[in-house]
Amino acid sequence: MAEHRLPNFCLEYVEGGADDELTLARNRSALDEVLLLPRTLVDVSQRSLAVPLFDVDIALPAIIAPTGFNGLLTHAGDRVLAEAAKVAGIPFCQSMVSTVALEEIAEIGVRHWMQIYPFKDRDNLAAVVKRAELAGCEAIVLTTDASVFGNREWDRRNYRAPMKLSWRNVFDVARHPAWVWDVLVPHGMPRFRNLGDFLPPGMDSAKNAAAFLAAQMDTSLTWEDVRWLRALWPRKLLVKGVLLPEDALRAKEAGADGVVVSNHGGRQLDGAPAPIETLAAVRQAVGAEMTVIVDSGFRRGSDFVKARALGADAAMSGRATLYGLAAAGSAGAARGLDILRSEMERTLGLIGCARMREVDARFVGRG
């Protein structure tokens, strides 16, 4: 349904990975290789998906991951996803390159997390963090694996110049009138609503700003910058982009409350391990007290059960809900989460476990 509604350049932006897309494929194959080990003759007539996250229960162990340019999939896409997350009883992590102001998301009343990139201009970065604090955001999520952009050939080949579509894609846009009337008319090209201080006047359009923002990424980012952010931010702080146990320990030592074990959905380093492969080692390294979240490749409800069994407090998913958003807006986003919920509940019953919080390593193995 999403493929039918979206122009080609939008679909390939959502689906594509880096280089030969080996990591993109590995994220899925690694999850598929984790076996579920069922217990039988267990009373599973009443099943609960709720788990604690930062000492407050969420309805299921899922978080909508931060994804940028969602306004290109449907009008005010981030607001639509946040509303779906609120109804589902889970957090929404908003991307710094969202096309909806963070204050507007905060007004929804969802558990609101704000993802930030390490831009060079620390004063303006601090201003975004202050906005998040004033808006009541629960957590800041610092992405650390995108200071050098991955080579996303699927995405890049759709343009004849930076953010100028090839003629083939221009004609393809004309073949998707429902998308045009939802996204471009009457609203115009989506604009970055959280980056005004970073961008030159008139450059906040999603069409114009991408190349400028790429140049603003700080390749000198170190653990000292995490400590700087920790001193600045009074609430929960997570470091996203951790794959190795030693980096998870460094995040803990720098004052982070949690880590997101992630390879950026296969869109950065091609040839990286899948996060599900290193998750158990990360959990063992940081201990039971630190929050550990995992992402990359999560599509089925059973994937979230596997993540819990291997030590994650919850798992993030971007594409699973983006497909729903792209297919049918608000109804599609809600439907995507309903599918995940029903699959998680069914998987719990089939493995002989009545409560998601009781899922542990006993329930998984390797083929």
C-alpha positions as CSV (number, residue, x, y, z in Angstrom):
1,M,0.0,0.0,0.0
2,A,2.8,2.4,0.8
3,E,4.5,1.6,-2.5
4,H,1.3,2.4,-4.4
5,R,0.8,5.7,-2.7
6,L,4.4,7.1,-2.5
7,P,6.5,8.5,-5.3
8,N,9.6,6.4,-6.0
9,F,12.0,8.8,-4.4
10,C,10.1,8.7,-1.1
11,L,9.9,4.9,-1.1
12,E,13.5,4.5,-1.8
13,Y,14.5,7.0,1.0
14,V,12.5,4.9,3.5
15,E,13.7,1.5,2.3
16,G,17.3,2.0,1.3
17,G,20.5,1.1,3.1
18,A,24.2,1.9,2.7
19,D,26.5,0.7,-0.1
20,D,25.6,-3.0,-1.0
21,E,23.0,-3.1,1.8
22,L,24.7,-6.0,3.5
23,T,24.0,-4.6,6.9
24,L,20.4,-3.9,5.9
25,A,19.9,-7.5,5.0
26,R,21.8,-8.8,8.0
27,N,19.6,-6.9,10.4
28,R,16.7,-9.1,9.3
29,S,18.6,-12.4,8.8
30,A,20.1,-12.1,12.3
31,L,16.7,-11.6,13.9
32,D,15.4,-14.6,11.8
33,E,18.2,-16.8,13.2
34,V,17.1,-16.3,16.8
35,L,14.9,-19.2,17.7
36,L,12.0,-19.0,20.1
37,L,11.9,-22.0,22.6
38,P,8.3,-22.6,23.7
39,R,7.2,-24.0,27.1
40,T,4.0,-26.0,26.8
41,L,1.1,-26.6,29.2
42,V,1.3,-23.1,30.6
43,D,-1.8,-21.0,31.5
44,V,-1.6,-18.1,29.0
45,S,-5.3,-17.3,29.1
46,Q,-4.5,-13.8,30.4
47,R,-1.4,-12.2,28.8
48,S,0.2,-8.8,29.6
49,L,2.6,-7.0,27.2
50,A,3.4,-4.2,29.7
51,V,7.0,-3.6,30.8
52,P,8.7,-0.9,32.9
53,L,10.7,1.7,31.1
54,F,12.5,4.3,33.3
55,D,10.3,3.1,36.2
56,V,7.0,3.7,34.4
57,D,5.2,1.0,32.5
58,I,4.6,1.1,28.8
59,A,1.9,-0.9,27.2
60,L,4.2,-3.0,25.1
61,P,8.0,-3.0,24.7
62,A,8.1,-0.8,21.7
63,I,9.2,2.8,20.9
64,I,8.6,4.6,17.6
65,A,12.2,5.3,16.4
66,P,13.4,8.8,15.3
67,T,13.1,9.1,11.6
68,G,13.6,12.3,9.6
69,F,11.6,13.9,6.7
70,N,8.4,12.2,7.8
71,G,6.4,15.1,6.4
72,L,7.4,13.8,3.0
73,L,5.3,10.6,3.7
74,T,2.2,12.3,4.8
75,H,1.3,15.8,6.0
76,A,2.6,16.4,9.6
77,G,3.8,12.8,9.7
78,D,5.5,13.2,13.1
79,R,2.4,14.4,14.7
80,V,0.5,11.5,13.3
81,L,3.0,9.0,14.6
82,A,3.1,10.7,18.0
83,E,-0.7,10.5,18.3
84,A,-0.6,6.8,17.4
85,A,2.1,6.2,20.0
86,K,0.0,8.0,22.7
87,V,-3.0,5.8,21.9
88,A,-0.8,2.7,22.0
89,G,0.8,3.7,25.3
90,I,4.4,3.8,24.1
91,P,7.0,6.6,23.7
92,F,7.6,8.5,20.5
93,C,11.1,9.6,19.8
94,Q,11.1,12.6,17.5
95,S,13.9,13.3,15.1
96,M,15.8,16.5,15.2
97,V,15.1,16.8,11.4
98,S,11.4,16.5,12.0
99,T,9.1,18.7,10.0
100,V,6.9,19.4,13.1
101,A,7.9,21.6,16.0
102,L,8.9,19.7,19.1
103,E,6.5,21.9,21.1
104,E,3.6,20.8,19.0
105,I,4.5,17.1,19.7
106,A,4.8,17.8,23.4
107,E,1.2,19.2,23.5
108,I,-0.1,15.8,22.5
109,G,0.8,14.3,25.9
110,V,2.8,11.3,24.6
111,R,5.9,10.2,26.3
112,H,8.1,12.4,24.2
113,W,11.8,11.8,23.5
114,M,13.9,14.1,21.4
115,Q,16.7,12.8,19.2
116,I,19.6,15.2,18.4
117,Y,22.5,15.1,16.0
118,P,26.0,16.4,16.9
119,F,26.0,19.6,14.9
120,K,29.1,21.8,15.1
121,D,27.3,24.9,16.5
122,R,27.1,24.0,20.1
123,D,25.3,27.2,21.1
124,N,22.4,26.4,18.7
125,L,22.5,22.7,19.8
126,A,22.1,23.8,23.4
127,A,19.2,26.0,22.4
128,V,17.4,23.0,20.9
129,V,18.1,21.0,24.1
130,K,16.7,23.9,26.2
131,R,13.5,23.9,24.0
132,A,13.1,20.2,24.7
133,E,13.5,20.8,28.4
134,L,10.9,23.6,28.4
135,A,8.5,21.4,26.4
136,G,8.8,18.7,29.0
137,C,10.6,16.0,26.9
138,E,11.3,12.9,29.0
139,A,14.6,12.1,27.3
140,I,17.3,13.3,24.9
141,V,18.7,10.7,22.5
142,L,22.1,11.6,21.1
143,T,22.8,9.9,17.7
144,T,26.5,9.1,17.5
145,D,26.8,7.0,14.3
146,A,26.0,9.7,11.7
147,S,28.7,12.3,12.0
148,V,29.9,10.9,8.6
149,F,27.0,10.2,6.3
150,G,26.6,6.7,4.9
151,N,26.6,6.1,1.1
152,R,22.9,5.5,0.3
153,E,23.0,4.8,-3.4
154,W,19.3,4.0,-3.8
155,D,18.5,7.4,-2.4
156,R,21.3,9.4,-4.2
157,R,20.6,8.1,-7.7
158,N,17.1,9.7,-7.7
159,Y,18.6,13.2,-7.9
160,R,20.3,15.0,-10.8
161,A,21.8,17.5,-8.3
162,P,21.5,17.9,-4.6
163,M,17.8,17.7,-3.7
164,K,16.8,18.2,-7.4
165,L,14.9,15.1,-8.6
166,S,15.9,13.4,-11.8
167,W,13.4,13.9,-14.6
168,R,12.3,10.3,-14.3
169,N,11.3,11.0,-10.6
170,V,9.7,14.3,-11.5
171,F,7.3,12.4,-13.9
172,D,6.8,9.7,-11.3
173,V,5.7,12.3,-8.7
174,A,3.0,13.4,-11.2
175,R,1.7,9.8,-11.2
176,H,0.9,10.0,-7.5
177,P,-1.8,12.7,-7.2
178,A,-3.0,11.6,-3.8
179,W,0.5,12.1,-2.3
180,V,0.8,15.5,-4.1
181,W,-2.5,16.7,-2.7
182,D,-1.7,15.5,0.8
183,V,2.0,16.6,1.1
184,L,2.6,19.5,-1.4
185,V,-0.9,21.0,-1.8
186,P,-1.9,23.2,0.0
187,H,0.9,22.9,2.5
188,G,4.0,23.3,0.2
189,M,7.3,21.5,0.7
190,P,7.7,20.4,4.4
191,R,10.0,22.5,6.5
192,F,12.4,21.7,9.3
193,R,10.7,23.1,12.4
194,N,13.4,22.5,15.0
195,L,16.5,23.8,13.1
196,G,15.8,27.5,12.5
197,D,18.9,28.7,14.3
198,F,21.1,26.4,12.3
199,L,19.9,27.3,8.9
200,P,20.4,30.5,6.8
201,P,17.2,32.5,6.1
202,G,14.9,30.7,3.7
203,M,16.8,27.4,3.9
204,D,14.5,25.5,6.3
205,S,12.7,23.7,3.4
206,A,13.3,20.0,3.3
207,K,14.3,20.6,-0.4
208,N,17.1,23.1,0.4
209,A,18.5,22.2,3.8
210,A,19.8,18.6,3.4
211,A,23.2,19.4,2.0
212,F,23.7,22.3,4.4
213,L,22.9,20.1,7.4
214,A,25.3,17.3,6.2
215,A,28.1,19.9,6.3
216,Q,27.1,20.8,9.9
217,M,27.8,17.3,11.3
218,D,30.6,17.3,13.8
219,T,33.2,14.6,12.9
220,S,35.2,15.6,16.1
221,L,32.5,14.2,18.4
222,T,34.0,12.4,21.5
223,W,32.9,11.2,24.9
224,E,33.6,14.6,26.2
225,D,30.7,15.9,24.2
226,V,28.5,13.3,25.9
227,R,29.6,14.7,29.3
228,W,28.9,18.2,28.0
229,L,25.4,17.2,27.1
230,R,25.0,15.4,30.4
231,A,25.8,18.6,32.3
232,L,23.4,20.5,30.2
233,W,20.4,18.1,30.3
234,P,18.7,17.3,33.6
235,R,16.5,14.4,32.5
236,K,17.1,11.0,30.9
237,L,20.0,10.8,28.4
238,L,20.5,8.0,25.9
239,V,23.4,7.4,23.5
240,K,22.2,5.9,20.2
241,G,24.6,4.1,17.8
242,V,26.3,1.8,20.3
243,L,27.2,-1.6,19.0
244,L,30.1,-2.8,21.3
245,P,30.0,-3.6,25.0
246,E,33.0,-1.3,25.7
247,D,31.2,1.7,24.1
248,A,28.2,0.9,26.2
249,L,30.4,1.1,29.3
250,R,31.9,4.4,28.2
251,A,28.3,5.8,27.8
252,K,27.6,4.6,31.4
253,E,30.8,6.2,32.7
254,A,29.9,9.5,30.8
255,G,26.6,9.7,32.7
256,A,24.1,8.3,30.2
257,D,21.0,6.7,31.6
258,G,20.8,4.3,28.7
259,V,22.0,3.2,25.3
260,V,20.4,2.3,22.0
261,V,22.2,-0.6,20.4
262,S,21.9,0.4,16.8
263,N,23.5,0.4,13.3
264,H,21.2,3.2,12.1
265,G,18.9,0.7,10.3
266,G,21.6,-0.4,8.0
267,R,22.0,3.1,6.5
268,Q,25.5,4.0,7.7
269,L,28.4,1.4,7.9
270,D,27.8,-1.5,5.5
271,G,29.3,-4.7,7.0
272,A,28.5,-3.8,10.6
273,P,27.0,-6.5,12.9
274,A,23.3,-6.5,13.5
275,P,22.4,-5.0,16.9
276,I,20.5,-8.1,17.9
277,E,23.8,-10.0,17.6
278,T,25.6,-7.8,20.2
279,L,22.7,-7.0,22.5
280,A,23.3,-9.8,25.0
281,A,27.0,-8.8,25.4
282,V,26.0,-5.1,25.9
283,R,23.5,-6.0,28.6
284,Q,26.1,-8.2,30.4
285,A,28.6,-5.4,30.3
286,V,26.4,-2.6,31.7
287,G,24.4,-4.7,34.2
288,A,20.8,-4.8,35.0
289,E,20.4,-1.2,36.2
290,M,21.1,0.6,32.9
291,T,18.4,1.0,30.3
292,V,19.2,-0.9,27.1
293,I,17.2,-0.4,23.9
294,V,17.8,-2.0,20.6
295,D,16.7,-1.2,17.0
296,S,17.4,-2.0,13.3
297,G,15.4,-4.5,11.4
298,F,12.4,-4.9,13.7
299,R,9.3,-5.7,11.7
300,R,7.4,-8.5,13.5
301,G,6.0,-8.6,17.0
302,S,8.1,-11.7,17.6
303,D,11.2,-9.6,17.0
304,F,10.4,-7.5,20.1
305,V,9.9,-10.7,22.1
306,K,13.4,-11.9,21.0
307,A,14.8,-8.5,22.0
308,R,13.4,-8.8,25.5
309,A,14.8,-12.3,25.9
310,L,18.3,-11.1,24.9
311,G,18.3,-8.3,27.4
312,A,16.6,-5.2,25.9
313,D,14.1,-3.2,28.0
314,A,12.4,-2.3,24.7
315,A,13.0,-2.1,21.0
316,M,12.7,0.8,18.6
317,S,11.2,0.5,15.1
318,G,11.1,3.1,12.4
319,R,10.1,1.4,9.1
320,A,7.4,-0.8,10.6
321,T,5.3,2.3,11.5
322,L,6.5,4.4,8.6
323,Y,4.9,1.9,6.2
324,G,1.6,2.3,7.9
325,L,2.1,6.1,7.9
326,A,2.9,6.1,4.2
327,A,0.0,3.8,3.3
328,A,-2.8,5.5,5.1
329,G,-1.8,8.3,7.4
330,S,-3.3,8.2,10.9
331,A,-5.2,5.0,10.3
332,G,-2.2,3.4,8.8
333,A,0.1,4.3,11.7
334,A,-2.4,3.0,14.2
335,R,-2.9,-0.2,12.2
336,G,0.9,-0.8,12.1
337,L,1.0,-0.6,15.9
338,D,-2.1,-2.8,16.2
339,I,-0.4,-5.5,14.1
340,L,2.7,-5.4,16.3
341,R,0.6,-5.6,19.4
342,S,-1.4,-8.6,18.2
343,E,1.8,-10.4,17.1
344,M,3.5,-9.9,20.4
345,E,0.5,-11.1,22.3
346,R,0.2,-14.2,20.1
347,T,3.9,-14.9,20.4
348,L,3.7,-14.8,24.2
349,G,0.9,-17.3,24.1
350,L,2.8,-19.6,21.8
351,I,6.0,-19.6,23.8
352,G,4.1,-20.3,27.1
353,C,4.7,-17.0,28.9
354,A,1.9,-14.9,30.2
355,R,3.8,-11.7,31.0
356,M,6.2,-9.9,28.7
357,R,8.3,-8.8,31.8
358,E,9.0,-12.4,32.5
359,V,10.5,-13.1,29.0
360,D,14.3,-13.9,29.4
361,A,17.1,-15.9,27.9
362,R,15.3,-19.2,28.6
363,F,13.0,-18.5,25.7
364,V,15.6,-18.1,22.9
365,G,18.3,-20.1,21.2
366,R,20.3,-20.1,18.0
367,G,19.8,-22.3,14.9
